[in-house]
Amino acid sequence: MKSRRFKDRARCRFCRDKATAIDYKDTQSLQKLTTGQGKLFSRKRSGNCAKHQRMAKAALKRARYIALMPYVGGQN
């Protein structure tokens, strides 16, 4: 029983929510995945699986392109 709870917690946040895609318009969740400088956290730091890390990267790039997220720097 204990090992199962640990396994659930160790999974990626998007896998736990059974997300099929990461929305680029959801800037609040994207901000949780970025540093103060606007860089994307590593997989080890964010806890994402490889599939969702790639989706997060693409969503962040789209959000930057249409100016929802900054390329450099934090919230001014």
All heavy atoms as a GROMACS GRO file, in nm:
protein
  612
    1MET      N    1   0.082  -0.120   0.000
    1MET     CA    2   0.000   0.000   0.000
    1MET      C    3   0.086   0.126   0.000
    1MET      O    4   0.060   0.217  -0.073
    1MET     CB    5  -0.092  -0.002   0.122
    1MET     CG    6  -0.195   0.106   0.121
    1MET     SD    7  -0.328   0.058   0.014
    1MET     CE    8  -0.440   0.188   0.042
    2LYS      N    9   0.190   0.128   0.081
    2LYS     CA   10   0.277   0.246   0.086
    2LYS      C   11   0.347   0.270  -0.046
    2LYS      O   12   0.356   0.382  -0.092
    2LYS     CB   13   0.381   0.232   0.197
    2LYS     CG   14   0.331   0.273   0.332
    2LYS     CD   15   0.446   0.273   0.430
    2LYS     CE   16   0.396   0.319   0.565
    2LYS     NZ   17   0.504   0.324   0.662
    3SER      N   18   0.398   0.163  -0.108
    3SER     CA   19   0.470   0.180  -0.233
    3SER      C   20   0.380   0.233  -0.344
    3SER      O   21   0.424   0.308  -0.429
    3SER     CB   22   0.534   0.049  -0.277
    3SER     OG   23   0.434  -0.048  -0.304
    4ARG      N   24   0.254   0.198  -0.342
    4ARG     CA   25   0.162   0.248  -0.444
    4ARG      C   26   0.138   0.398  -0.429
    4ARG      O   27   0.135   0.471  -0.527
    4ARG     CB   28   0.029   0.174  -0.434
    4ARG     CG   29  -0.066   0.219  -0.543
    4ARG     CD   30  -0.178   0.124  -0.562
    4ARG     NE   31  -0.257   0.172  -0.675
    4ARG     CZ   32  -0.382   0.146  -0.693
    4ARG    NH1   33  -0.446   0.069  -0.610
    4ARG    NH2   34  -0.446   0.194  -0.796
    5ARG      N   35   0.124   0.446  -0.307
    5ARG     CA   36   0.106   0.589  -0.284
    5ARG      C   37   0.229   0.666  -0.331
    5ARG      O   38   0.218   0.771  -0.390
    5ARG     CB   39   0.080   0.618  -0.137
    5ARG     CG   40  -0.066   0.632  -0.108
    5ARG     CD   41  -0.090   0.685   0.029
    5ARG     NE   42  -0.135   0.573   0.110
    5ARG     CZ   43  -0.112   0.558   0.238
    5ARG    NH1   44  -0.042   0.646   0.304
    5ARG    NH2   45  -0.158   0.453   0.302
    6PHE      N   46   0.346   0.610  -0.304
    6PHE     CA   47   0.469   0.676  -0.346
    6PHE      C   48   0.476   0.682  -0.498
    6PHE      O   49   0.515   0.783  -0.555
    6PHE     CB   50   0.592   0.604  -0.290
    6PHE     CG   51   0.721   0.662  -0.339
    6PHE    CD1   52   0.764   0.784  -0.290
    6PHE    CD2   53   0.796   0.598  -0.435
    6PHE    CE1   54   0.882   0.840  -0.337
    6PHE    CE2   55   0.914   0.652  -0.482
    6PHE     CZ   56   0.957   0.774  -0.432
    7LYS      N   57   0.434   0.574  -0.564
    7LYS     CA   58   0.436   0.570  -0.710
    7LYS      C   59   0.344   0.677  -0.768
    7LYS      O   60   0.378   0.742  -0.866
    7LYS     CB   61   0.389   0.432  -0.757
    7LYS     CG   62   0.477   0.371  -0.861
    7LYS     CD   63   0.425   0.234  -0.898
    7LYS     CE   64   0.529   0.162  -0.980
    7LYS     NZ   65   0.489   0.031  -1.018
    8ASP      N   66   0.227   0.696  -0.711
    8ASP     CA   67   0.135   0.799  -0.757
    8ASP      C   68   0.196   0.937  -0.746
    8ASP      O   69   0.183   1.019  -0.835
    8ASP     CB   70   0.005   0.795  -0.675
    8ASP     CG   71  -0.105   0.720  -0.747
    8ASP    OD1   72  -0.083   0.679  -0.862
    8ASP    OD2   73  -0.212   0.703  -0.688
    9ARG      N   74   0.263   0.962  -0.634
    9ARG     CA   75   0.322   1.093  -0.610
    9ARG      C   76   0.442   1.118  -0.701
    9ARG      O   77   0.470   1.230  -0.739
    9ARG     CB   78   0.365   1.105  -0.464
    9ARG     CG   79   0.332   1.240  -0.407
    9ARG     CD   80   0.366   1.251  -0.261
    9ARG     NE   81   0.305   1.145  -0.183
    9ARG     CZ   82   0.368   1.078  -0.088
    9ARG    NH1   83   0.491   1.106  -0.057
    9ARG    NH2   84   0.306   0.983  -0.020
   10ALA      N   85   0.514   1.012  -0.736
   10ALA     CA   86   0.636   1.025  -0.814
   10ALA      C   87   0.605   1.050  -0.962
   10ALA      O   88   0.694   1.090  -1.036
   10ALA     CB   89   0.721   0.900  -0.799
   11ARG      N   90   0.483   1.027  -1.005
   11ARG     CA   91   0.449   1.047  -1.145
   11ARG      C   92   0.443   1.195  -1.180
   11ARG      O   93   0.425   1.281  -1.096
   11ARG     CB   94   0.315   0.982  -1.176
   11ARG     CG   95   0.323   0.830  -1.176
   11ARG     CD   96   0.192   0.762  -1.193
   11ARG     NE   97   0.123   0.806  -1.314
   11ARG     CZ   98  -0.007   0.793  -1.330
   11ARG    NH1   99  -0.081   0.741  -1.236
   11ARG    NH2  100  -0.064   0.832  -1.440
   12CYS      N  101   0.455   1.222  -1.307
   12CYS     CA  102   0.448   1.357  -1.362
   12CYS      C  103   0.312   1.420  -1.330
   12CYS      O  104   0.211   1.351  -1.328
   12CYS     CB  105   0.471   1.344  -1.512
   12CYS     SG  106   0.411   1.476  -1.614
   13ARG      N  107   0.309   1.551  -1.306
   13ARG     CA  108   0.182   1.617  -1.270
   13ARG      C  109   0.079   1.607  -1.382
   13ARG      O  110  -0.041   1.600  -1.357
   13ARG     CB  111   0.205   1.763  -1.231
   13ARG     CG  112   0.232   1.855  -1.347
   13ARG     CD  113   0.242   1.998  -1.307
   13ARG     NE  114   0.372   2.021  -1.247
   13ARG     CZ  115   0.404   2.129  -1.177
   13ARG    NH1  116   0.318   2.224  -1.159
   13ARG    NH2  117   0.523   2.143  -1.127
   14PHE      N  118   0.125   1.607  -1.506
   14PHE     CA  119   0.032   1.597  -1.618
   14PHE      C  120  -0.016   1.454  -1.637
   14PHE      O  121  -0.130   1.432  -1.678
   14PHE     CB  122   0.099   1.649  -1.746
   14PHE     CG  123   0.139   1.794  -1.736
   14PHE    CD1  124   0.272   1.829  -1.726
   14PHE    CD2  125   0.044   1.894  -1.733
   14PHE    CE1  126   0.310   1.961  -1.715
   14PHE    CE2  127   0.080   2.026  -1.723
   14PHE     CZ  128   0.214   2.061  -1.713
   15CYS      N  129   0.069   1.356  -1.605
   15CYS     CA  130   0.028   1.215  -1.610
   15CYS      C  131  -0.076   1.187  -1.502
   15CYS      O  132  -0.170   1.112  -1.524
   15CYS     CB  133   0.147   1.123  -1.591
   15CYS     SG  134   0.258   1.118  -1.732
   16ARG      N  135  -0.059   1.246  -1.384
   16ARG     CA  136  -0.156   1.226  -1.276
   16ARG      C  137  -0.292   1.281  -1.315
   16ARG      O  138  -0.396   1.224  -1.282
   16ARG     CB  139  -0.108   1.296  -1.149
   16ARG     CG  140   0.000   1.223  -1.076
   16ARG     CD  141   0.024   1.284  -0.941
   16ARG     NE  142   0.054   1.426  -0.951
   16ARG     CZ  143   0.169   1.483  -0.914
   16ARG    NH1  144   0.265   1.409  -0.864
   16ARG    NH2  145   0.188   1.611  -0.926
   17ASP      N  146  -0.293   1.396  -1.386
   17ASP     CA  147  -0.419   1.456  -1.431
   17ASP      C  148  -0.471   1.396  -1.561
   17ASP      O  149  -0.575   1.436  -1.610
   17ASP     CB  150  -0.401   1.607  -1.451
   17ASP     CG  151  -0.364   1.677  -1.322
   17ASP    OD1  152  -0.392   1.622  -1.213
   17ASP    OD2  153  -0.308   1.789  -1.330
   18LYS      N  154  -0.393   1.302  -1.618
   18LYS     CA  155  -0.426   1.237  -1.745
   18LYS      C  156  -0.446   1.339  -1.857
   18LYS      O  157  -0.541   1.333  -1.936
   18LYS     CB  158  -0.549   1.148  -1.730
   18LYS     CG  159  -0.525   1.033  -1.635
   18LYS     CD  160  -0.643   0.943  -1.623
   18LYS     CE  161  -0.606   0.830  -1.526
   18LYS     NZ  162  -0.716   0.779  -1.452
   19ALA      N  163  -0.355   1.437  -1.864
   19ALA     CA  164  -0.361   1.541  -1.966
   19ALA      C  165  -0.310   1.487  -2.099
   19ALA      O  166  -0.207   1.421  -2.104
   19ALA     CB  167  -0.276   1.660  -1.924
   20THR      N  168  -0.385   1.514  -2.204
   20THR     CA  169  -0.342   1.471  -2.338
   20THR      C  170  -0.263   1.580  -2.407
   20THR      O  171  -0.186   1.552  -2.498
   20THR     CB  172  -0.463   1.432  -2.424
   20THR    OG1  173  -0.553   1.543  -2.429
   20THR    CG2  174  -0.533   1.311  -2.367
   21ALA      N  175  -0.283   1.705  -2.366
   21ALA     CA  176  -0.210   1.818  -2.425
   21ALA      C  177  -0.192   1.926  -2.319
   21ALA      O  178  -0.270   1.934  -2.223
   21ALA     CB  179  -0.287   1.874  -2.543
   22ILE      N  180  -0.091   2.007  -2.337
   22ILE     CA  181  -0.066   2.120  -2.246
   22ILE      C  182  -0.104   2.246  -2.322
   22ILE      O  183  -0.053   2.273  -2.430
   22ILE     CB  184   0.081   2.124  -2.201
   22ILE    CG1  185   0.115   1.997  -2.125
   22ILE    CG2  186   0.106   2.246  -2.115
   22ILE    CD1  187   0.260   1.983  -2.087
   23ASP      N  188  -0.195   2.323  -2.265
   23ASP     CA  189  -0.248   2.441  -2.331
   23ASP      C  190  -0.151   2.558  -2.319
   23ASP      O  191  -0.111   2.593  -2.208
   23ASP     CB  192  -0.383   2.477  -2.270
   23ASP     CG  193  -0.457   2.583  -2.348
   23ASP    OD1  194  -0.419   2.609  -2.464
   23ASP    OD2  195  -0.554   2.639  -2.293
   24TYR      N  196  -0.116   2.618  -2.431
   24TYR     CA  197  -0.023   2.731  -2.429
   24TYR      C  198  -0.088   2.857  -2.371
   24TYR      O  199  -0.019   2.949  -2.330
   24TYR     CB  200   0.033   2.758  -2.569
   24TYR     CG  201  -0.069   2.808  -2.669
   24TYR    CD1  202  -0.091   2.944  -2.689
   24TYR    CD2  203  -0.145   2.718  -2.744
   24TYR    CE1  204  -0.184   2.989  -2.779
   24TYR    CE2  205  -0.238   2.763  -2.835
   24TYR     CZ  206  -0.257   2.898  -2.853
   24TYR     OH  207  -0.349   2.943  -2.942
   25LYS      N  208  -0.221   2.861  -2.366
   25LYS     CA  209  -0.290   2.978  -2.311
   25LYS      C  210  -0.301   2.973  -2.158
   25LYS      O  211  -0.336   3.073  -2.097
   25LYS     CB  212  -0.431   2.988  -2.372
   25LYS     CG  213  -0.426   3.018  -2.521
   25LYS     CD  214  -0.564   3.008  -2.582
   25LYS     CE  215  -0.591   2.862  -2.611
   25LYS     NZ  216  -0.717   2.838  -2.678
   26ASP      N  217  -0.268   2.860  -2.099
   26ASP     CA  218  -0.272   2.844  -1.953
   26ASP      C  219  -0.137   2.890  -1.896
   26ASP      O  220  -0.052   2.810  -1.862
   26ASP     CB  221  -0.300   2.698  -1.917
   26ASP     CG  222  -0.320   2.678  -1.769
   26ASP    OD1  223  -0.334   2.778  -1.695
   26ASP    OD2  224  -0.322   2.562  -1.726
   27THR      N  225  -0.122   3.020  -1.883
   27THR     CA  226   0.007   3.076  -1.842
   27THR      C  227   0.041   3.047  -1.696
   27THR      O  228   0.158   3.041  -1.661
   27THR     CB  229   0.013   3.228  -1.867
   27THR    OG1  230  -0.095   3.291  -1.798
   27THR    CG2  231   0.005   3.259  -2.015
   28GLN      N  232  -0.060   3.027  -1.613
   28GLN     CA  233  -0.033   2.998  -1.471
   28GLN      C  234   0.040   2.866  -1.455
   28GLN      O  235   0.135   2.856  -1.378
   28GLN     CB  236  -0.162   2.997  -1.390
   28GLN     CG  237  -0.219   3.135  -1.369
   28GLN     CD  238  -0.345   3.131  -1.284
   28GLN    OE1  239  -0.403   3.024  -1.265
   28GLN    NE2  240  -0.387   3.246  -1.235
   29SER      N  241  -0.002   2.764  -1.527
   29SER     CA  242   0.067   2.635  -1.515
   29SER      C  243   0.203   2.641  -1.584
   29SER      O  244   0.298   2.575  -1.540
   29SER     CB  245  -0.017   2.522  -1.573
   29SER     OG  246  -0.033   2.537  -1.711
   30LEU      N  247   0.216   2.719  -1.690
   30LEU     CA  248   0.346   2.733  -1.756
   30LEU      C  249   0.445   2.809  -1.669
   30LEU      O  250   0.564   2.780  -1.670
   30LEU     CB  251   0.330   2.803  -1.892
   30LEU     CG  252   0.265   2.723  -2.003
   30LEU    CD1  253   0.249   2.808  -2.128
   30LEU    CD2  254   0.343   2.598  -2.035
   31GLN      N  255   0.396   2.906  -1.592
   31GLN     CA  256   0.485   2.981  -1.503
   31GLN      C  257   0.541   2.893  -1.393
   31GLN      O  258   0.652   2.916  -1.347
   31GLN     CB  259   0.412   3.100  -1.442
   31GLN     CG  260   0.408   3.220  -1.533
   31GLN     CD  261   0.337   3.338  -1.469
   31GLN    OE1  262   0.261   3.321  -1.373
   31GLN    NE2  263   0.360   3.455  -1.523
   32LYS      N  264   0.467   2.791  -1.352
   32LYS     CA  265   0.517   2.698  -1.251
   32LYS      C  266   0.634   2.615  -1.304
   32LYS      O  267   0.712   2.562  -1.227
   32LYS     CB  268   0.405   2.604  -1.204
   32LYS     CG  269   0.299   2.673  -1.124
   32LYS     CD  270   0.190   2.576  -1.087
   32LYS     CE  271   0.074   2.647  -1.018
   32LYS     NZ  272  -0.039   2.557  -0.994
   33LEU      N  273   0.642   2.602  -1.436
   33LEU     CA  274   0.747   2.522  -1.498
   33LEU      C  275   0.868   2.605  -1.539
   33LEU      O  276   0.962   2.552  -1.596
   33LEU     CB  277   0.691   2.451  -1.622
   33LEU     CG  278   0.574   2.357  -1.599
   33LEU    CD1  279   0.520   2.306  -1.731
   33LEU    CD2  280   0.614   2.242  -1.509
   34THR      N  281   0.867   2.736  -1.512
   34THR     CA  282   0.978   2.823  -1.552
   34THR      C  283   1.044   2.888  -1.432
   34THR      O  284   0.983   2.905  -1.327
   34THR     CB  285   0.930   2.933  -1.648
   34THR    OG1  286   0.828   3.009  -1.584
   34THR    CG2  287   0.876   2.875  -1.776
   35THR      N  288   1.170   2.928  -1.453
   35THR     CA  289   1.245   2.999  -1.350
   35THR      C  290   1.204   3.146  -1.348
   35THR      O  291   1.122   3.188  -1.430
   35THR     CB  292   1.397   2.991  -1.378
   35THR    OG1  293   1.423   3.061  -1.499
   35THR    CG2  294   1.445   2.849  -1.390
   36GLY      N  295   1.263   3.222  -1.260
   36GLY     CA  296   1.236   3.366  -1.255
   36GLY      C  297   1.283   3.437  -1.380
   36GLY      O  298   1.230   3.542  -1.417
   37GLN      N  299   1.383   3.380  -1.447
   37GLN     CA  300   1.435   3.440  -1.570
   37GLN      C  301   1.354   3.398  -1.692
   37GLN      O  302   1.381   3.446  -1.802
   37GLN     CB  303   1.580   3.398  -1.591
   37GLN     CG  304   1.674   3.456  -1.489
   37GLN     CD  305   1.818   3.415  -1.517
   37GLN    OE1  306   1.842   3.308  -1.573
   37GLN    NE2  307   1.910   3.500  -1.478
   38GLY      N  308   1.260   3.307  -1.676
   38GLY     CA  309   1.178   3.263  -1.788
   38GLY      C  310   1.227   3.137  -1.855
   38GLY      O  311   1.173   3.096  -1.957
   39LYS      N  312   1.331   3.075  -1.799
   39LYS     CA  313   1.382   2.950  -1.856
   39LYS      C  314   1.300   2.833  -1.806
   39LYS      O  315   1.250   2.834  -1.694
   39LYS     CB  316   1.528   2.928  -1.815
   39LYS     CG  317   1.623   3.032  -1.865
   39LYS     CD  318   1.762   3.000  -1.813
   39LYS     CE  319   1.863   3.102  -1.856
   39LYS     NZ  320   1.997   3.071  -1.801
   40LEU      N  321   1.288   2.730  -1.888
   40LEU     CA  322   1.212   2.610  -1.852
   40LEU      C  323   1.294   2.525  -1.755
   40LEU      O  324   1.413   2.504  -1.777
   40LEU     CB  325   1.181   2.530  -1.978
   40LEU     CG  326   1.084   2.415  -1.968
   40LEU    CD1  327   0.946   2.464  -1.929
   40LEU    CD2  328   1.076   2.341  -2.098
   41PHE      N  329   1.230   2.482  -1.647
   41PHE     CA  330   1.298   2.392  -1.553
   41PHE      C  331   1.331   2.261  -1.621
   41PHE      O  332   1.259   2.216  -1.711
   41PHE     CB  333   1.210   2.362  -1.431
   41PHE     CG  334   1.208   2.470  -1.327
   41PHE    CD1  335   1.087   2.521  -1.283
   41PHE    CD2  336   1.324   2.518  -1.271
   41PHE    CE1  337   1.083   2.619  -1.186
   41PHE    CE2  338   1.322   2.616  -1.174
   41PHE     CZ  339   1.201   2.667  -1.131
   42SER      N  340   1.436   2.194  -1.575
   42SER     CA  341   1.472   2.064  -1.628
   42SER      C  342   1.368   1.961  -1.585
   42SER      O  343   1.289   1.984  -1.494
   42SER     CB  344   1.610   2.022  -1.577
   42SER     OG  345   1.606   2.005  -1.437
   43ARG      N  346   1.373   1.846  -1.649
   43ARG     CA  347   1.280   1.737  -1.613
   43ARG      C  348   1.300   1.695  -1.469
   43ARG      O  349   1.204   1.668  -1.398
   43ARG     CB  350   1.305   1.615  -1.702
   43ARG     CG  351   1.238   1.624  -1.836
   43ARG     CD  352   1.255   1.495  -1.912
   43ARG     NE  353   1.209   1.381  -1.836
   43ARG     CZ  354   1.253   1.258  -1.851
   43ARG    NH1  355   1.349   1.231  -1.937
   43ARG    NH2  356   1.205   1.159  -1.779
   44LYS      N  357   1.423   1.690  -1.427
   44LYS     CA  358   1.453   1.647  -1.290
   44LYS      C  359   1.395   1.746  -1.189
   44LYS      O  360   1.340   1.707  -1.087
   44LYS     CB  361   1.605   1.638  -1.273
   44LYS     CG  362   1.649   1.575  -1.145
   44LYS     CD  363   1.799   1.554  -1.146
   44LYS     CE  364   1.844   1.480  -1.021
   44LYS     NZ  365   1.988   1.458  -1.022
   45ARG      N  366   1.404   1.873  -1.219
   45ARG     CA  367   1.355   1.977  -1.128
   45ARG      C  368   1.202   1.989  -1.131
   45ARG      O  369   1.138   2.005  -1.029
   45ARG     CB  370   1.420   2.110  -1.167
   45ARG     CG  371   1.385   2.226  -1.082
   45ARG     CD  372   1.478   2.238  -0.964
   45ARG     NE  373   1.436   2.340  -0.872
   45ARG     CZ  374   1.493   2.460  -0.864
   45ARG    NH1  375   1.595   2.489  -0.940
   45ARG    NH2  376   1.447   2.548  -0.778
   46SER      N  377   1.144   1.980  -1.251
   46SER     CA  378   0.998   1.996  -1.263
   46SER      C  379   0.923   1.868  -1.232
   46SER      O  380   0.806   1.873  -1.196
   46SER     CB  381   0.963   2.044  -1.404
   46SER     OG  382   0.994   1.946  -1.499
   47GLY      N  383   0.988   1.753  -1.250
   47GLY     CA  384   0.922   1.626  -1.224
   47GLY      C  385   0.839   1.574  -1.339
   47GLY      O  386   0.761   1.480  -1.323
   48ASN      N  387   0.854   1.634  -1.456
   48ASN     CA  388   0.777   1.592  -1.573
   48ASN      C  389   0.839   1.470  -1.638
   48ASN      O  390   0.959   1.449  -1.632
   48ASN     CB  391   0.772   1.703  -1.678
   48ASN     CG  392   0.690   1.821  -1.632
   48ASN    OD1  393   0.606   1.809  -1.545
   48ASN    ND2  394   0.716   1.936  -1.690
   49CYS      N  395   0.754   1.390  -1.705
   49CYS     CA  396   0.806   1.280  -1.786
   49CYS      C  397   0.854   1.339  -1.918
   49CYS      O  398   0.828   1.456  -1.948
   49CYS     CB  399   0.697   1.176  -1.809
   49CYS     SG  400   0.557   1.235  -1.904
   50ALA      N  401   0.923   1.261  -1.998
   50ALA     CA  402   0.981   1.311  -2.123
   50ALA      C  403   0.874   1.362  -2.219
   50ALA      O  404   0.890   1.468  -2.281
   50ALA     CB  405   1.063   1.201  -2.190
   51LYS      N  406   0.765   1.289  -2.230
   51LYS     CA  407   0.657   1.326  -2.322
   51LYS      C  408   0.597   1.462  -2.285
   51LYS      O  409   0.583   1.550  -2.371
   51LYS     CB  410   0.548   1.219  -2.317
   51LYS     CG  411   0.425   1.248  -2.397
   51LYS     CD  412   0.323   1.137  -2.377
   51LYS     CE  413   0.190   1.172  -2.437
   51LYS     NZ  414   0.090   1.067  -2.410
   52HIS      N  415   0.567   1.481  -2.157
   52HIS     CA  416   0.506   1.606  -2.115
   52HIS      C  417   0.606   1.721  -2.108
   52HIS      O  418   0.568   1.837  -2.122
   52HIS     CB  419   0.432   1.586  -1.982
   52HIS     CG  420   0.306   1.509  -1.998
   52HIS    ND1  421   0.292   1.380  -1.953
   52HIS    CD2  422   0.188   1.541  -2.059
   52HIS    CE1  423   0.171   1.338  -1.983
   52HIS    NE2  424   0.107   1.431  -2.048
   53GLN      N  425   0.733   1.690  -2.089
   53GLN     CA  426   0.836   1.795  -2.093
   53GLN      C  427   0.845   1.852  -2.235
   53GLN      O  428   0.856   1.973  -2.253
   53GLN     CB  429   0.971   1.740  -2.048
   53GLN     CG  430   1.081   1.844  -2.042
   53GLN     CD  431   1.069   1.940  -1.926
   53GLN    OE1  432   0.981   1.928  -1.840
   53GLN    NE2  433   1.157   2.037  -1.921
   54ARG      N  434   0.838   1.764  -2.337
   54ARG     CA  435   0.839   1.811  -2.475
   54ARG      C  436   0.714   1.895  -2.505
   54ARG      O  437   0.722   1.998  -2.573
   54ARG     CB  438   0.846   1.693  -2.572
   54ARG     CG  439   0.980   1.627  -2.579
   54ARG     CD  440   0.989   1.529  -2.694
   54ARG     NE  441   0.890   1.424  -2.688
   54ARG     CZ  442   0.908   1.306  -2.628
   54ARG    NH1  443   1.023   1.279  -2.567
   54ARG    NH2  444   0.813   1.215  -2.629
   55MET      N  445   0.599   1.850  -2.454
   55MET     CA  446   0.476   1.927  -2.474
   55MET      C  447   0.484   2.063  -2.405
   55MET      O  448   0.438   2.163  -2.460
   55MET     CB  449   0.356   1.850  -2.418
   55MET     CG  450   0.311   1.736  -2.499
   55MET     SD  451   0.166   1.664  -2.419
   55MET     CE  452   0.129   1.532  -2.531
   56ALA      N  453   0.541   2.066  -2.286
   56ALA     CA  454   0.556   2.192  -2.211
   56ALA      C  455   0.649   2.286  -2.286
   56ALA      O  456   0.624   2.407  -2.293
   56ALA     CB  457   0.608   2.165  -2.071
   57LYS      N  458   0.757   2.232  -2.344
   57LYS     CA  459   0.851   2.314  -2.419
   57LYS      C  460   0.782   2.378  -2.539
   57LYS      O  461   0.796   2.498  -2.564
   57LYS     CB  462   0.970   2.230  -2.465
   57LYS     CG  463   1.075   2.309  -2.540
   57LYS     CD  464   1.198   2.228  -2.569
   57LYS     CE  465   1.174   2.129  -2.681
   57LYS     NZ  466   1.297   2.067  -2.730
   58ALA      N  467   0.704   2.299  -2.612
   58ALA     CA  468   0.633   2.350  -2.729
   58ALA      C  469   0.528   2.454  -2.688
   58ALA      O  470   0.513   2.558  -2.754
   58ALA     CB  471   0.567   2.236  -2.804
   59ALA      N  472   0.456   2.429  -2.578
   59ALA     CA  473   0.354   2.522  -2.531
   59ALA      C  474   0.418   2.653  -2.486
   59ALA      O  475   0.365   2.762  -2.513
   59ALA     CB  476   0.275   2.461  -2.416
   60LEU      N  477   0.533   2.643  -2.420
   60LEU     CA  478   0.604   2.764  -2.375
   60LEU      C  479   0.651   2.846  -2.495
   60LEU      O  480   0.640   2.969  -2.496
   60LEU     CB  481   0.722   2.727  -2.287
   60LEU     CG  482   0.801   2.843  -2.228
   60LEU    CD1  483   0.712   2.925  -2.135
   60LEU    CD2  484   0.922   2.792  -2.154
   61LYS      N  485   0.702   2.778  -2.598
   61LYS     CA  486   0.746   2.849  -2.718
   61LYS      C  487   0.630   2.920  -2.787
   61LYS      O  488   0.644   3.034  -2.832
   61LYS     CB  489   0.812   2.751  -2.816
   61LYS     CG  490   0.950   2.709  -2.773
   61LYS     CD  491   1.011   2.615  -2.874
   61LYS     CE  492   1.152   2.577  -2.833
   61LYS     NZ  493   1.219   2.492  -2.932
   62ARG      N  494   0.515   2.855  -2.793
   62ARG     CA  495   0.396   2.917  -2.853
   62ARG      C  496   0.351   3.038  -2.771
   62ARG      O  497   0.316   3.142  -2.826
   62ARG     CB  498   0.282   2.817  -2.864
   62ARG     CG  499   0.301   2.717  -2.971
   62ARG     CD  500   0.177   2.631  -2.989
   62ARG     NE  501   0.204   2.525  -3.084
   62ARG     CZ  502   0.207   2.396  -3.052
   62ARG    NH1  503   0.181   2.356  -2.930
   62ARG    NH2  504   0.234   2.306  -3.145
   63ALA      N  505   0.350   3.022  -2.639
   63ALA     CA  506   0.308   3.132  -2.551
   63ALA      C  507   0.403   3.250  -2.561
   63ALA      O  508   0.360   3.366  -2.557
   63ALA     CB  509   0.300   3.083  -2.407
   64ARG      N  510   0.532   3.224  -2.576
   64ARG     CA  511   0.629   3.332  -2.594
   64ARG      C  512   0.606   3.402  -2.727
   64ARG      O  513   0.613   3.525  -2.735
   64ARG     CB  514   0.771   3.277  -2.591
   64ARG     CG  515   0.820   3.242  -2.454
   64ARG     CD  516   0.955   3.176  -2.464
   64ARG     NE  517   1.014   3.149  -2.335
   64ARG     CZ  518   1.113   3.064  -2.317
   64ARG    NH1  519   1.164   2.996  -2.418
   64ARG    NH2  520   1.163   3.045  -2.197
   65TYR      N  521   0.580   3.325  -2.831
   65TYR     CA  522   0.564   3.380  -2.965
   65TYR      C  523   0.447   3.477  -2.973
   65TYR      O  524   0.456   3.580  -3.041
   65TYR     CB  525   0.546   3.266  -3.066
   65TYR     CG  526   0.535   3.314  -3.209
   65TYR    CD1  527   0.647   3.359  -3.278
   65TYR    CD2  528   0.413   3.314  -3.275
   65TYR    CE1  529   0.637   3.404  -3.408
   65TYR    CE2  530   0.402   3.358  -3.405
   65TYR     CZ  531   0.515   3.403  -3.471
   65TYR     OH  532   0.504   3.448  -3.600
   66ILE      N  533   0.338   3.448  -2.904
   66ILE     CA  534   0.223   3.540  -2.909
   66ILE      C  535   0.218   3.632  -2.786
   66ILE      O  536   0.116   3.691  -2.756
   66ILE     CB  537   0.090   3.463  -2.925
   66ILE    CG1  538   0.064   3.367  -2.810
   66ILE    CG2  539   0.085   3.391  -3.056
   66ILE    CD1  540  -0.075   3.308  -2.812
   67ALA      N  541   0.332   3.642  -2.717
   67ALA     CA  542   0.353   3.739  -2.608
   67ALA      C  543   0.267   3.715  -2.484
   67ALA      O  544   0.230   3.808  -2.414
   67ALA     CB  545   0.333   3.882  -2.659
   68LEU      N  546   0.236   3.589  -2.455
   68LEU     CA  547   0.168   3.558  -2.329
   68LEU      C  548   0.270   3.535  -2.218
   68LEU      O  549   0.241   3.555  -2.101
   68LEU     CB  550   0.081   3.432  -2.344
   68LEU     CG  551  -0.039   3.444  -2.436
   68LEU    CD1  552  -0.109   3.310  -2.449
   68LEU    CD2  553  -0.135   3.550  -2.386
   69MET      N  554   0.391   3.491  -2.258
   69MET     CA  555   0.500   3.466  -2.164
   69MET      C  556   0.622   3.543  -2.213
   69MET      O  557   0.641   3.558  -2.333
   69MET     CB  558   0.534   3.317  -2.157
   69MET     CG  559   0.426   3.228  -2.105
   69MET     SD  560   0.410   3.228  -1.927
   69MET     CE  561   0.562   3.155  -1.878
   70PRO      N  562   0.708   3.588  -2.120
   70PRO     CA  563   0.828   3.662  -2.164
   70PRO      C  564   0.937   3.566  -2.214
   70PRO      O  565   0.946   3.452  -2.169
   70PRO     CB  566   0.873   3.732  -2.037
   70PRO     CG  567   0.824   3.646  -1.927
   70PRO     CD  568   0.694   3.588  -1.975
   71TYR      N  569   1.018   3.615  -2.306
   71TYR     CA  570   1.134   3.538  -2.350
   71TYR      C  571   1.243   3.542  -2.242
   71TYR      O  572   1.304   3.443  -2.212
   71TYR     CB  573   1.192   3.597  -2.480
   71TYR     CG  574   1.122   3.550  -2.603
   71TYR    CD1  575   1.025   3.629  -2.664
   71TYR    CD2  576   1.151   3.428  -2.661
   71TYR    CE1  577   0.961   3.586  -2.778
   71TYR    CE2  578   1.088   3.385  -2.776
   71TYR     CZ  579   0.992   3.465  -2.834
   71TYR     OH  580   0.927   3.422  -2.946
   72VAL      N  581   1.267   3.662  -2.187
   72VAL     CA  582   1.372   3.683  -2.087
   72VAL      C  583   1.315   3.766  -1.975
   72VAL      O  584   1.230   3.852  -1.995
   72VAL     CB  585   1.492   3.759  -2.150
   72VAL    CG1  586   1.600   3.780  -2.049
   72VAL    CG2  587   1.544   3.683  -2.271
   73GLY      N  588   1.364   3.740  -1.852
   73GLY     CA  589   1.324   3.820  -1.738
   73GLY      C  590   1.193   3.774  -1.679
   73GLY      O  591   1.119   3.696  -1.739
   74GLY      N  592   1.165   3.822  -1.561
   74GLY     CA  593   1.043   3.782  -1.491
   74GLY      C  594   0.932   3.884  -1.509
   74GLY      O  595   0.927   3.956  -1.606
   75GLN      N  596   0.844   3.885  -1.411
   75GLN     CA  597   0.732   3.978  -1.414
   75GLN      C  598   0.782   4.117  -1.371
   75GLN      O  599   0.831   4.135  -1.262
   75GLN     CB  600   0.621   3.932  -1.318
   75GLN     CG  601   0.569   3.795  -1.350
   75GLN     CD  602   0.479   3.795  -1.470
   75GLN    OE1  603   0.497   3.872  -1.565
   75GLN    NE2  604   0.380   3.709  -1.469
   76ASN      N  605   0.768   4.215  -1.458
   76ASN     CA  606   0.810   4.352  -1.424
   76ASN      C  607   0.692   4.437  -1.388
   76ASN      O  608   0.587   4.426  -1.427
   76ASN     CB  609   0.883   4.416  -1.544
   76ASN     CG  610   1.016   4.349  -1.568
   76ASN    OD1  611   1.073   4.291  -1.477
   76ASN    ND2  612   1.064   4.359  -1.689
   0.00000   0.00000   0.00000
